[in-house]
Amino acid sequence: MAVPNRLSKITGSWAGVTRLWLTPDENVQESETHAVIGLVAQGKFINLQYTWAYEGQPQEGLLIVGRQQKESDISVFWIDSFHMDDAYMILKGTSTENGGISVLGSYSVAESPEWGWRIIVDPQENGKFLLKMFNISPEGQEYRAVEAEYSRNV
């Protein structure tokens, strides 16, 4: 495994704003967010740790990102104290044209078919990066769930 080259350039300490949508009809909720990104396992994976808050309660999450033998095949291990509770999710996807990643996983909902969850890490040309998450209904409709915009700490 190795990490996508462009992602390895966003290592460091970041701060920004997280926007959370619990349902498509609800108002967005904003909180301060911080992220620390580093290379782990001799540079073979990226460790992206982030913090945020929901209704004033601290939350945290972790993405471990790696690339399979084929350069465009990406695997992600994801945990989040709010979204995942005490579970984890494995997501698979690809590198994007701008050097980010787009990965897809799924989760169970009682008395319903599985729902999907998409995570996008999107490095920006302006020295920022976006972390986006989408809820995907069993019918395939994507709903914005999270958008965090980060700027490098100085």
N, CA, C and O of each residue as an XYZ file, in Angstrom:
616
protein
N       0.846     -1.190      0.000
C       0.000      0.000      0.000
C       0.880      1.238      0.000
O       2.005      1.228      0.499
N       0.357      2.264     -0.552
C       0.988      3.578     -0.515
C      -0.138      4.592     -0.604
O      -1.242      4.275     -1.046
N       0.147      5.785     -0.190
C      -0.908      6.800     -0.193
C      -0.859      7.597     -1.491
O       0.205      7.739     -2.092
N      -2.005      8.116     -1.925
C      -1.987      8.993     -3.099
C      -1.069     10.184     -2.845
O      -1.120     10.790     -1.775
N      -0.237     10.519     -3.814
C       0.786     11.546     -3.664
C       0.221     12.884     -3.199
O       0.785     13.508     -2.300
N      -0.856     13.325     -3.780
C      -1.419     14.643     -3.420
C      -1.907     14.650     -1.973
O      -1.803     15.670     -1.292
N      -2.443     13.514     -1.494
C      -2.895     13.457     -0.097
C      -1.724     13.549      0.866
O      -1.852     14.140      1.939
N      -0.585     12.973      0.499
C       0.562     13.027      1.405
C       1.042     14.461      1.609
O       1.755     14.742      2.572
N       0.659     15.365      0.715
C       1.064     16.770      0.842
C       0.181     17.561      1.801
O       0.486     18.716      2.098
N      -0.909     16.965      2.293
C      -1.759     17.701      3.238
C      -1.500     17.264      4.684
O      -2.327     17.494      5.565
N      -0.348     16.634      4.918
C      -0.013     16.299      6.299
C       0.190     17.593      7.084
O       0.614     18.613      6.539
N      -0.123     17.523      8.378
C       0.037     18.688      9.231
C      -1.191     18.939     10.078
O      -2.051     18.072     10.231
N      -1.257     20.133     10.621
C      -2.331     20.527     11.531
C      -3.249     21.525     10.823
O      -2.783     22.458     10.170
N      -4.569     21.313     10.964
C      -5.568     22.079     10.233
C      -6.687     22.540     11.165
O      -6.927     21.929     12.206
N      -7.365     23.614     10.789
C      -8.534     24.102     11.532
C      -9.552     24.627     10.535
O      -9.208     25.018      9.419
N     -10.817     24.630     10.959
C     -11.847     25.129     10.059
C     -13.231     25.042     10.655
O     -13.415     25.106     11.870
N     -14.207     24.894      9.765
C     -15.615     24.834     10.149
C     -16.226     23.569      9.570
O     -16.016     23.243      8.402
N     -16.994     22.854     10.407
C     -17.761     21.696      9.954
C     -19.222     22.094      9.869
O     -19.759     22.747     10.764
N     -19.851     21.691      8.783
C     -21.295     21.880      8.610
C     -21.939     20.506      8.601
O     -21.484     19.605      7.896
N     -23.011     20.344      9.391
C     -23.691     19.058      9.550
C     -25.152     19.207      9.172
O     -25.835     20.118      9.638
N     -25.626     18.305      8.324
C     -27.038     18.213      7.969
C     -27.527     16.844      8.415
O     -27.072     15.828      7.888
N     -28.449     16.795      9.381
C     -28.982     15.505      9.829
C     -30.029     14.977      8.860
O     -30.141     13.767      8.662
N     -30.793     15.877      8.257
C     -31.748     15.517      7.205
C     -31.679     16.609      6.144
O     -31.223     17.716      6.429
N     -32.124     16.314      4.925
C     -32.065     17.326      3.866
C     -32.893     18.574      4.181
O     -32.589     19.660      3.686
N     -33.932     18.425      4.996
C     -34.827     19.548      5.288
C     -34.405     20.373      6.497
O     -34.932     21.464      6.717
N     -33.462     19.867      7.280
C     -33.038     20.561      8.498
C     -32.045     21.661      8.190
O     -31.332     21.618      7.187
N     -32.011     22.645      9.068
C     -30.999     23.689      8.959
C     -29.627     23.106      9.249
O     -29.483     22.162     10.026
N     -28.633     23.686      8.613
C     -27.262     23.247      8.826
C     -26.812     23.636     10.233
O     -27.178     24.694     10.745
N     -26.020     22.770     10.845
C     -25.416     23.056     12.148
C     -23.914     23.196     11.931
O     -23.294     22.358     11.275
N     -23.334     24.255     12.484
C     -21.908     24.507     12.295
C     -21.157     24.356     13.600
O     -21.684     24.640     14.676
N     -19.914     23.905     13.489
C     -19.031     23.860     14.650
C     -17.592     24.043     14.182
O     -17.265     23.853     13.011
N     -16.754     24.414     15.126
C     -15.324     24.491     14.871
C     -14.799     23.070     14.697
O     -15.300     22.139     15.327
N     -13.807     22.905     13.856
C     -13.207     21.593     13.647
C     -11.693     21.723     13.561
O     -11.169     22.747     13.121
N     -11.008     20.689     13.981
C      -9.550     20.609     13.886
C      -9.192     19.246     13.323
O      -9.880     18.258     13.580
N      -8.116     19.197     12.556
C      -7.652     17.928     12.001
C      -6.135     17.871     12.083
O      -5.447     18.881     11.938
N      -5.634     16.668     12.319
C      -4.200     16.403     12.264
C      -4.021     15.238     11.303
O      -4.636     14.184     11.458
N      -3.169     15.448     10.310
C      -2.959     14.441      9.277
C      -1.490     14.059      9.268
O      -0.610     14.919      9.236
N      -1.235     12.754      9.297
C       0.137     12.273      9.273
C       0.263     10.977      8.500
O      -0.720     10.278      8.257
N       1.480     10.674      8.123
C       1.780      9.395      7.495
C       2.079      8.387      8.593
O       2.747      8.720      9.572
N       1.596      7.161      8.445
C       1.831      6.100      9.425
C       2.249      4.826      8.704
O       2.123      4.718      7.485
N       2.751      3.856      9.481
C       3.197      2.560      8.955
C       4.229      2.770      7.842
O       4.075      2.280      6.723
N       5.270      3.504      8.180
C       6.371      3.803      7.266
C       5.898      4.480      5.983
O       6.397      4.201      4.892
N       4.928      5.371      6.139
C       4.451      6.160      5.021
C       3.491      5.456      4.088
O       3.189      5.964      3.008
N       3.008      4.289      4.491
C       2.115      3.515      3.622
C       0.650      3.911      3.766
O      -0.166      3.578      2.907
N       0.310      4.615      4.837
C      -1.071      5.020      5.092
C      -1.095      6.471      5.558
O      -0.100      7.001      6.053
N      -2.248      7.094      5.388
C      -2.493      8.419      5.958
C      -3.449      8.253      7.122
O      -4.447      7.537      7.029
N      -3.136      8.918      8.210
C      -3.958      8.935      9.413
C      -4.556     10.342      9.519
O      -3.827     11.308      9.743
N      -5.877     10.459      9.360
C      -6.548     11.760      9.415
C      -7.462     11.753     10.639
O      -8.527     11.135     10.624
N      -7.039     12.443     11.695
C      -7.839     12.549     12.919
C      -8.501     13.918     12.936
O      -7.869     14.928     12.628
N      -9.792     13.944     13.301
C     -10.499     15.221     13.332
C     -11.390     15.304     14.566
O     -11.826     14.289     15.109
N     -11.648     16.536     14.995
C     -12.567     16.803     16.102
C     -13.586     17.827     15.628
O     -13.314     18.631     14.737
N     -14.758     17.782     16.238
C     -15.833     18.721     15.935
C     -16.806     18.660     17.100
O     -16.509     18.002     18.098
N     -17.951     19.316     17.016
C     -18.924     19.288     18.112
C     -20.338     19.215     17.553
O     -20.639     19.762     16.491
N     -21.192     18.526     18.295
C     -22.618     18.481     17.979
C     -23.372     18.974     19.204
O     -23.287     18.373     20.276
N     -24.106     20.062     19.046
C     -24.835     20.691     20.152
C     -23.933     20.898     21.368
O     -24.333     20.647     22.504
N     -22.717     21.358     21.108
C     -21.766     21.656     22.167
C     -21.019     20.460     22.725
O     -20.122     20.632     23.551
N     -21.362     19.256     22.300
C     -20.700     18.047     22.794
C     -19.542     17.670     21.865
O     -19.743     17.522     20.660
N     -18.333     17.515     22.414
C     -17.180     17.173     21.574
C     -17.364     15.817     20.884
O     -17.873     14.863     21.472
N     -16.940     15.766     19.637
C     -16.962     14.541     18.835
C     -15.591     14.389     18.185
O     -14.843     15.359     18.057
N     -15.272     13.166     17.778
C     -14.006     12.953     17.088
C     -14.126     11.789     16.119
O     -14.978     10.912     16.263
N     -13.248     11.810     15.133
C     -13.258     10.753     14.138
C     -11.858     10.481     13.620
O     -10.917     11.229     13.886
N     -11.745      9.392     12.872
C     -10.461      8.952     12.342
C     -10.682      8.263     11.010
O     -11.551      7.403     10.873
N      -9.885      8.655     10.034
C      -9.822      7.973      8.742
C      -8.405      7.447      8.569
O      -7.440      8.188      8.752
N      -8.276      6.180      8.218
C      -6.985      5.622      7.825
C      -7.115      5.280      6.349
O      -7.945      4.459      5.957
N      -6.285      5.919      5.540
C      -6.402      5.840      4.085
C      -5.190      5.130      3.508
O      -4.051      5.439      3.858
N      -5.444      4.174      2.621
C      -4.360      3.484      1.931
C      -4.729      3.185      0.497
O      -5.903      3.202      0.127
N      -3.730      2.914     -0.299
C      -3.929      2.594     -1.706
C      -3.575      1.128     -1.923
O      -2.571      0.643     -1.400
N      -4.383      0.436     -2.679
C      -4.115     -0.959     -3.009
C      -3.042     -1.023     -4.100
O      -2.449     -0.004     -4.456
N      -2.798     -2.231     -4.628
C      -1.761     -2.385     -5.655
C      -2.027     -1.484     -6.861
O      -1.108     -0.845     -7.374
N      -3.271     -1.431     -7.310
C      -3.621     -0.555     -8.421
C      -3.688      0.872     -7.879
O      -4.383      1.133     -6.897
N      -2.984      1.775     -8.505
C      -2.825      3.132     -7.972
C      -4.135      3.831     -7.654
O      -4.200      4.613     -6.705
N      -5.179      3.567     -8.428
C      -6.428      4.295     -8.222
C      -7.342      3.651     -7.180
O      -8.333      4.268     -6.787
N      -7.044      2.433     -6.717
C      -7.898      1.734     -5.744
C      -7.571      2.167     -4.319
O      -6.452      1.965     -3.846
N      -8.545      2.762     -3.638
C      -8.359      3.306     -2.294
C      -9.218      2.534     -1.297
O     -10.367      2.199     -1.585
N      -8.652      2.254     -0.119
C      -9.402      1.666      0.995
C      -9.302      2.597      2.190
O      -8.255      3.193      2.440
N     -10.411      2.718      2.933
C     -10.453      3.597      4.105
C     -11.110      2.854      5.260
O     -12.135      2.194      5.086
N     -10.509      2.970      6.439
C     -11.095      2.521      7.700
C     -11.571      3.790      8.388
O     -10.800      4.736      8.542
N     -12.865      3.823      8.815
C     -13.426      5.054      9.380
C     -14.164      4.770     10.681
O     -14.959      3.835     10.776
N     -13.880      5.606     11.685
C     -14.649      5.622     12.931
C     -15.003      7.072     13.233
O     -14.273      7.991     12.862
N     -16.137      7.268     13.914
C     -16.578      8.607     14.303
C     -17.494      8.449     15.510
O     -18.437      7.658     15.475
N     -17.224      9.190     16.565
C     -17.979      9.035     17.814
C     -19.455      9.376     17.664
O     -20.275      8.864     18.427
N     -19.816     10.212     16.716
C     -21.211     10.586     16.497
C     -21.853      9.717     15.421
O     -22.881      9.084     15.660
N     -21.259      9.689     14.264
C     -21.861      8.999     13.122
C     -21.823      7.479     13.250
O     -22.744      6.801     12.793
N     -20.776      6.934     13.861
C     -20.602      5.480     13.896
C     -20.799      4.878     15.284
O     -20.846      3.655     15.416
N     -20.914      5.705     16.316
C     -21.047      5.235     17.692
C     -19.879      4.306     18.014
O     -18.733      4.755     18.022
N     -20.138      3.018     18.280
C     -19.038      2.106     18.610
C     -18.734      1.136     17.471
O     -18.099      0.103     17.689
N     -19.179      1.459     16.271
C     -18.914      0.621     15.100
C     -17.835      1.281     14.235
O     -17.406      2.402     14.508
N     -17.414      0.580     13.207
C     -16.489      1.130     12.227
C     -17.013      0.809     10.840
O     -17.897     -0.032     10.679
N     -16.468      1.478      9.847
C     -16.879      1.239      8.468
C     -15.635      1.110      7.597
O     -14.665      1.851      7.760
N     -15.679      0.165      6.681
C     -14.659      0.024      5.650
C     -15.262      0.584      4.364
O     -16.350      0.182      3.952
N     -14.560      1.497      3.748
C     -15.028      2.115      2.512
C     -14.006      1.854      1.413
O     -12.805      1.797      1.675
N     -14.480      1.698      0.198
C     -13.593      1.458     -0.939
C     -13.956      2.423     -2.049
O     -15.119      2.790     -2.215
N     -12.955      2.826     -2.803
C     -13.208      3.752     -3.892
C     -11.964      4.004     -4.700
O     -11.131      3.118     -4.886
N     -11.848      5.234     -5.181
C     -10.762      5.567     -6.096
C     -10.169      6.932     -5.779
O     -10.735      7.730     -5.033
N      -9.005      7.165     -6.376
C      -8.423      8.504     -6.380
C      -9.227      9.356     -7.342
O      -9.774      8.854     -8.324
N      -9.296     10.645     -7.057
C      -9.995     11.561     -7.952
C      -8.974     12.268     -8.851
O      -7.769     12.188     -8.614
N      -9.457     12.946     -9.865
C      -8.565     13.610    -10.818
C      -7.671     14.660    -10.172
O      -6.556     14.898    -10.636
N      -8.160     15.296     -9.094
C      -7.360     16.346     -8.452
C      -6.487     15.809     -7.321
O      -5.911     16.591     -6.566
N      -6.381     14.477     -7.194
C      -5.502     13.892     -6.195
C      -6.159     13.601     -4.869
O      -5.478     13.227     -3.914
N      -7.464     13.761     -4.784
C      -8.198     13.409     -3.573
C      -8.685     11.974     -3.641
O      -8.186     11.171     -4.429
N      -9.666     11.661     -2.804
C     -10.263     10.325     -2.822
C     -11.779     10.437     -2.723
O     -12.313     11.401     -2.174
N     -12.459      9.434     -3.263
C     -13.902      9.279     -3.113
C     -14.143      7.808     -2.823
O     -13.850      6.949     -3.654
N     -14.682      7.518     -1.629
C     -14.872      6.127     -1.208
C     -16.307      5.918     -0.749
O     -16.984      6.857     -0.329
N     -16.759      4.677     -0.836
C     -18.141      4.341     -0.532
C     -18.197      3.144      0.408
O     -17.506      2.146      0.205
N     -19.036      3.261      1.447
C     -19.305      2.164      2.370
C     -20.801      2.046      2.561
O     -21.578      2.733      1.898
N     -21.206      1.168      3.477
C     -22.639      1.019      3.744
C     -22.848      0.702      5.214
O     -21.930      0.282      5.918
N     -24.088      0.916      5.659
C     -24.441      0.621      7.040
C     -25.882      0.151      7.103
O     -26.685      0.428      6.213
N     -26.191     -0.569      8.177
C     -27.531     -1.132      8.350
C     -28.439     -0.161      9.085
O     -28.010      0.571      9.977
N     -29.703     -0.174      8.688
C     -30.754      0.589      9.356
C     -31.863     -0.406      9.674
O     -32.272     -1.179      8.807
N     -32.353     -0.390     10.916
C     -33.392     -1.341     11.329
C     -34.569     -1.318     10.357
O     -35.043     -0.252      9.964
N     -35.023     -2.487      9.984
C     -36.193     -2.666      9.118
C     -36.101     -1.867      7.817
O     -37.100     -1.323      7.346
N     -34.914     -1.800      7.248
C     -34.699     -1.077      6.001
C     -33.536     -1.730      5.260
O     -32.663     -2.329      5.888
N     -33.515     -1.621      3.943
C     -32.308     -2.051      3.224
C     -31.116     -1.198      3.659
O     -31.297     -0.142      4.265
N     -29.901     -1.653      3.351
C     -28.705     -0.908      3.726
C     -28.676      0.467      3.066
O     -29.155      0.660      1.948
N     -28.099      1.407      3.795
C     -27.850      2.747      3.289
C     -26.371      2.852      2.928
O     -25.544      2.108      3.454
N     -26.045      3.772      2.034
C     -24.656      4.015      1.663
C     -24.111      5.253      2.353
O     -24.864      6.100      2.833
N     -22.792      5.341      2.393
C     -22.111      6.495      2.977
C     -20.893      6.780      2.113
O     -20.033      5.915      1.946
N     -20.814      7.977      1.567
C     -19.681      8.367      0.733
C     -18.837      9.390      1.486
O     -19.367     10.312      2.107
N     -17.519      9.215      1.424
C     -16.577     10.185      1.991
C     -15.660     10.656      0.870
O     -15.128      9.858      0.099
N     -15.492     11.961      0.803
C     -14.592     12.573     -0.173
C     -13.579     13.423      0.588
O     -13.957     14.252      1.415
N     -12.299     13.218      0.309
C     -11.242     14.102      0.799
C     -10.723     14.819     -0.440
O     -10.230     14.193     -1.378
N     -10.841     16.142     -0.426
C     -10.619     16.936     -1.630
C      -9.581     18.032     -1.384
O      -9.940     19.110     -0.911
N      -8.285     17.782     -1.694
C      -7.272     18.830     -1.562
C      -7.563     19.961     -2.543
O      -7.892     19.713     -3.703
N      -7.443     21.183     -2.084
C      -7.727     22.356     -2.911
C      -6.424     23.018     -3.357
O      -5.392     22.882     -2.699
N      -6.481     23.724     -4.464
C      -5.311     24.451     -4.975
C      -4.907     25.600     -4.054
O      -3.749     26.018     -4.058
N      -5.854     26.113     -3.265
C      -5.602     27.292     -2.435
C      -5.012     26.958     -1.065
O      -5.049     27.791     -0.159
N      -4.465     25.743     -0.904
C      -3.858     25.371      0.365
C      -4.850     24.913      1.408
O      -4.502     24.806      2.584
N      -6.073     24.641      1.007
C      -7.100     24.136      1.916
C      -7.443     22.710      1.513
O      -6.976     22.216      0.486
N      -8.268     22.048      2.331
C      -8.852     20.796      1.880
C     -10.254     20.667      2.436
O     -10.579     21.228      3.483
N     -11.088     19.913      1.715
C     -12.469     19.665      2.112
C     -12.620     18.210      2.491
O     -12.041     17.323      1.865
N     -13.413     17.975      3.534
C     -13.828     16.629      3.928
C     -15.347     16.623      3.810
O     -16.040     17.319      4.552
N     -15.860     15.828      2.867
C     -17.303     15.797      2.615
C     -17.831     14.392      2.861
O     -17.153     13.403      2.582
N     -19.048     14.316      3.387
C     -19.701     13.035      3.627
C     -21.145     13.118      3.151
O     -21.822     14.130      3.332
N     -21.597     12.029      2.537
C     -22.944     11.972      1.978
C     -23.643     10.706      2.436
O     -23.049      9.628      2.441
N     -24.897     10.836      2.817
C     -25.765      9.710      3.129
C     -26.440      9.304      1.824
O     -26.863     10.169      1.057
N     -26.547      8.002      1.559
C     -27.133      7.529      0.308
C     -28.268      6.567      0.632
O     -28.053      5.523      1.247
N     -29.473      6.928      0.214
C     -30.652      6.102      0.496
C     -30.567      4.781     -0.267
O     -29.794      4.666     -1.218
N     -31.361      3.775      0.145
C     -31.385      2.505     -0.589
C     -31.769      2.691     -2.065
O     -31.428      1.859     -2.906
N     -32.475      3.776     -2.371
C     -32.862      4.059     -3.757
C     -31.748      4.767     -4.541
O     -31.884      5.002     -5.742
N     -30.652      5.104     -3.860
C     -29.522      5.730     -4.533
C     -29.481      7.243     -4.467
O     -28.603      7.855     -5.074
N     -30.406      7.868     -3.746
C     -30.425      9.327     -3.605
C     -29.354      9.758     -2.605
O     -29.343      9.288     -1.467
N     -28.445     10.659     -3.025
C     -27.389     11.152     -2.135
C     -27.844     12.421     -1.435
O     -28.408     13.324     -2.053
N     -27.586     12.472     -0.124
C     -27.921     13.633      0.698
C     -26.650     14.138      1.371
O     -25.892     13.367      1.959
N     -26.435     15.440      1.275
C     -25.283     16.038      1.949
C     -25.430     15.818      3.447
O     -26.493     16.081      4.010
N     -24.369     15.337      4.100
C     -24.389     15.098      5.542
C     -23.363     15.973      6.268
O     -23.675     16.582      7.291
N     -22.150     16.031      5.740
C     -21.068     16.778      6.387
C     -20.241     17.473      5.315
O     -19.967     16.910      4.256
N     -19.852     18.701      5.610
C     -18.845     19.371      4.797
C     -17.963     20.165      5.742
O     -18.419     21.093      6.409
N     -16.698     19.789      5.789
C     -15.725     20.494      6.626
C     -14.696     21.134      5.714
O     -14.139     20.481      4.831
N     -14.450     22.414      5.933
C     -13.439     23.137      5.160
C     -12.291     23.486      6.092
O     -12.480     24.149      7.112
N     -11.098     23.032      5.728
C      -9.922     23.195      6.578
C      -8.885     24.109      5.935
O      -8.672     24.078      4.723
N      -8.245     24.923      6.774
C      -7.083     25.723      6.394
C      -5.930     25.292      7.289
O      -6.126     24.935      8.451
N      -4.741     25.331      6.738
C      -3.562     24.900      7.496
C      -3.317     25.838      8.679
O      -3.371     27.059      8.535
N      -3.047     25.255      9.850
C      -2.656     26.055     11.020
C      -1.260     26.608     10.786
O      -0.409     25.941     10.197
N      -1.035     27.808     11.242
C       0.287     28.411     11.083
C       0.999     28.473     12.390
O       2.131     28.952     12.454
